[in-house]
Amino acid sequence: MTTGTAIDVRDLVVGFGDKTVLDHVSVEVKRGEIFGFVGGSGSGKSVLLRSIIGLLPIRGGSIEVLDQNLTRDKEEEAHRAIERRWGILFQQGALFSSLSVLQNVQFPMREYLKLSGRLMREMAEAKLDMVGLKPDDWNKLPSELSGGMVKRVALARALALDPELVFLDEPTSGLDPISAGEFDALIRTLQRTLELTVFMITHDLESLYTVCDRIGVLAGGKVVALGTIETMLRSEHPWVKSYFRGKRADVLARRLAQEA
């Protein structure tokens, strides 16, 4: 497994108008880990993700991804090069409604690679097979898919360019518990098989317990806890305590202990 740092965010400040959303946030994600980031609704979790990938301007601090300083390096060519090394699964899948499943997965390949139609199809089929989608589904439109299938297609598209790093924005949001559990298991399997680094924005307690190697917690515009699930369970910060040691968390912990 590759060692080192995949993402290094230092003193990041992001705001809109007079409102500061991220107030000197610092986060380090190690290569080869699944890092979960959690916080209350509107806490700025997705703002952090979008700032890292360059969709939002920052007011201060620095962002380094895969050893490239994205704050200092403003060249479009350099940014396109680093974008080929990561994949992104947005919260609702963000599939192109007019494109088939196969065409959605091929889209990044058309943007970044010069491949024959046959090779592009073979690569896209391999990614879809990797995430557990059957050939019968490959020519369907997104409107014909279940929520879980949409997530799998979006994940296949995120893996289209064989990235080193994958960003997942609420990957199990909207899924029933069984589908969410299956998706968590898929993420862990792919992370181990492909030696990926995964940065996951989530509110799913079960994902945080069962999939993530480390967790960061955002509250009041700042990172208030950082570490393993055991670190979260020891934290005395009010939000962290209520989230990880509340009634839902107790029920989940007892169930997982029985299943172990």
Number of C-alpha atoms within 10 A of each C-alpha: 10 12 9 12 17 22 22 19 19 16 16 21 22 23 18 10 5 6 8 15 21 26 18 19 21 17 16 16 22 20 21 22 25 26 24 27 26 26 23 15 10 12 18 22 25 21 16 24 20 15 16 23 17 15 11 14 14 19 15 17 16 20 24 19 22 17 13 16 16 19 16 10 12 10 9 8 10 12 16 11 11 16 18 19 16 23 24 23 24 19 18 16 23 13 22 14 11 11 16 19 29 24 22 24 30 24 17 17 20 14 9 13 12 10 12 10 11 9 11 21 17 13 19 26 20 15 25 26 14 16 21 14 18 11 12 7 17 19 13 15 19 22 12 13 14 11 18 20 20 20 26 23 27 28 28 30 28 23 28 24 22 17 19 20 27 22 24 24 23 21 28 24 16 14 15 11 11 9 15 19 17 12 22 19 15 18 20 17 14 14 19 15 9 14 17 24 25 28 24 24 25 22 21 15 16 18 19 24 20 14 20 21 17 21 24 21 20 22 22 15 20 19 19 16 19 18 14 17 18 12 12 21 15 12 18 11 12 9 17 22 14 15 18 22 17 11 11 12 17 12 12 15 17 10 11 13 9 8 7 5
